Amino acid sequence: MNDLSRYSRQVVLREVGVNGQQLLRDSSALIVGLGGLGSVAALYLAGAGLGKLLLCDRDRVDASNLQRQILYSRADVGRLKIEAACERLASLNGDVALETLAPEGIEAAINTADVVLDCTDNFPSRFKLNELCAKACKPLVSGAAIRFEGQLAVFDFRKSDSPCYACLYPSGGEAQETCEEAGILGPVAGVIGSAQALASLQLLLGLHDNSGKLRLWNARTMEWKTLNLKRDPQCKNHF
């Protein structure tokens, strides 16, 4: 175990303790997408002391990202997000092993990760990650944010009765708006990215079970709504 003083504020929690901190040190998370959601989630998971973060994003930093993607600075504009992200995360916590992935390496990475965070911004990527996690029986923490709205869902495929993303959107999703078109208030992405990091830590530590629930956040009213999800017996992702 490395210097415990770094993690003293969470080690003092009886739900974590020294054993829980070691469990985090022995765990890995795959984060797909390092935009508004992934940049926040990555910072918190690195800060929490996970042993390994596997990172995937093929975009470059744009000036318009800086309003909500707090992993980056003005000096990073034009750089590959994956390079700028690794530099920032290493400066935050050099004890965390960082591995970068091309999109074609995601399936193999899912098989080695303890939890997968879907921080992407399009339906095809979300459905593909859902399919791969279901096949590998790995827990998936899915987030989305746009305008003043956010959502969080945990699909724990280690459970035979777990619903999946395709159970929630069986038709493949409606025509999708983008943040560029519809807009987004920066902290909305921060709230959902933080919630993804929190849900991932809870999964790794064996704390609260968030699976099978869709949590919807209204940033205008600061209110959460929770919906119970059920597995669709006709869904092709259940093996």
Residue pairs with C-beta under 8 A, 6 or more apart in sequence:
1 18
1 21
1 22
1 25
2 25
2 49
2 95
4 11
4 18
4 21
6 49
6 93
7 21
7 48
7 49
10 16
10 20
10 21
10 48
11 17
11 18
11 20
11 21
13 20
15 205
15 207
16 205
20 205
21 49
23 204
23 205
24 48
24 49
24 50
24 51
24 201
24 204
24 205
25 49
25 50
25 51
26 51
27 50
27 51
27 52
27 114
27 115
27 204
28 50
28 51
28 52
28 53
28 54
28 112
28 113
28 114
29 45
29 50
29 52
29 53
29 54
29 113
29 114
29 115
29 116
29 117
29 200
29 204
30 54
30 55
30 56
30 101
30 106
30 109
30 110
30 113
30 115
30 116
30 117
31 38
31 41
31 42
31 45
31 53
31 54
31 55
31 56
31 117
31 119
32 38
32 56
32 57
32 106
32 116
32 117
32 118
32 119
32 120
32 125
32 129
33 56
33 57
33 118
33 119
33 120
33 121
33 125
34 42
34 55
34 56
34 57
34 59
34 69
34 71
34 81
34 82
34 85
34 119
35 57
35 59
35 65
35 68
35 69
35 81
35 119
35 121
35 189
36 65
36 68
36 69
36 145
36 179
36 184
36 186
36 189
36 190
36 193
37 117
37 119
37 143
37 144
37 145
37 189
37 192
37 193
37 196
38 57
38 71
38 117
38 119
38 193
39 69
39 70
39 71
39 72
39 85
39 193
40 70
40 71
40 189
40 190
40 193
40 194
40 197
41 117
41 119
41 143
41 193
41 194
41 196
41 197
41 200
42 53
42 55
42 71
42 85
42 89
43 70
43 71
43 88
43 89
43 92
44 193
44 194
44 197
44 198
45 53
45 197
45 200
45 201
46 53
46 89
46 92
46 93
46 96
47 92
47 93
48 197
48 201
49 93
49 95
49 96
50 96
50 204
51 96
51 97
52 96
52 97
52 98
52 99
53 89
53 96
53 97
53 98
53 99
54 99
54 100
54 101
54 109
54 112
54 113
55 82
55 85
55 86
55 98
55 99
55 100
55 101
56 82
56 100
56 101
56 102
56 103
56 105
56 106
56 109
57 81
57 82
57 85
58 80
58 82
58 102
58 103
59 80
59 81
60 78
60 79
60 80
60 81
61 69
61 72
61 76
61 77
61 78
61 79
61 80
61 81
61 84
62 77
63 74
63 77
64 180
65 72
66 72
66 73
66 74
66 77
67 186
68 184
68 186
68 187
68 188
68 189
68 190
69 189
70 190
71 81
71 84
71 85
71 88
71 89
72 81
72 84
72 85
72 88
76 84
82 100
86 98
86 100
89 96
89 98
90 96
90 98
99 109
101 109
106 129
106 132
107 132
110 116
110 129
110 132
110 133
110 136
110 138
111 136
111 138
113 138
114 138
114 139
114 203
114 204
115 138
115 139
115 140
115 141
115 200
115 203
115 204
116 129
116 133
116 138
116 139
116 140
116 141
117 140
117 141
117 143
117 196
117 197
117 200
118 125
118 126
118 129
118 130
118 140
118 141
118 142
118 143
118 165
119 143
119 193
119 196
120 126
120 129
121 144
121 178
121 179
122 176
123 169
123 172
123 173
123 176
126 142
126 165
126 173
127 165
127 166
127 169
127 172
127 173
129 140
129 165
130 140
130 142
130 155
130 164
130 165
130 166
130 237
131 166
131 237
133 139
133 140
133 155
133 157
134 155
134 157
134 164
134 237
134 238
134 239
135 237
135 239
136 157
137 157
137 158
138 157
138 158
139 154
139 155
139 156
139 157
139 158
139 203
139 211
140 154
140 155
140 156
140 157
140 164
140 165
141 152
141 153
141 154
141 196
141 199
141 200
141 203
142 152
142 153
142 154
142 155
142 165
143 150
143 151
143 152
143 192
143 193
143 195
143 196
144 150
144 151
144 192
145 151
145 184
145 188
145 189
145 191
145 192
145 193
146 177
146 178
146 179
146 182
146 183
146 184
146 188
147 182
147 183
147 184
147 185
147 188
148 185
148 188
148 218
148 219
148 220
149 188
149 216
149 217
149 218
149 219
150 188
150 189
150 191
150 192
150 195
150 216
150 217
150 219
151 192
151 214
151 215
151 216
151 217
152 192
152 195
152 196
152 199
152 210
152 214
152 215
152 217
153 165
153 168
153 213
153 214
153 215
153 229
154 199
154 203
154 210
154 211
154 212
154 213
155 162
155 163
155 164
155 165
155 211
155 212
156 162
156 203
156 209
156 211
156 212
157 164
159 211
161 231
162 211
162 212
162 231
163 212
163 229
163 230
163 231
163 232
163 235
164 231
164 235
164 237
164 238
166 232
166 235
166 236
166 237
167 229
167 230
167 231
167 232
167 235
167 237
168 214
168 229
170 232
170 235
185 219
187 219
188 217
188 219
191 217
191 219
192 217
195 215
195 217
199 210
201 207
202 208
202 210
203 210
212 228
212 229
212 230
213 226
213 227
213 228
213 229
214 226
214 227
214 228
214 229
215 224
215 225
215 226
215 227
216 224
216 225
216 226
216 227
217 223
217 224
217 225
218 224
218 225
231 238
